[in-house]
Amino acid sequence: MKKSIHTDEQAMFVKRLRKARMEAGLTQVEAAAKLGASQSWISKIELGELRVDAISLNRIAKLYGKPVSYFL
């Protein structure tokens, strides 16, 4: 069994995260600043190297103007 961080579902999740950020008109630096995080944190999430917890996903979804369900 594949580790969950390397599944097709995870790949779709990170693709949607990046797309939503870009549709919101934000760079990684801008999104990170608004979330109180580092640009590298955003980058690692979008590369699928780091998982996102539920609270962070909710904050990201609000910032990007998407429902949480969009990412799942």
Secondary structure, 3 states (H helix, E strand, C coil): CCCHHHCHHHHHHHHHHHHHHHHCCCCHHHHHHHHCCCHHHHHHHHCCCCCCCHHHHHHHHHHHCCCHHHHC
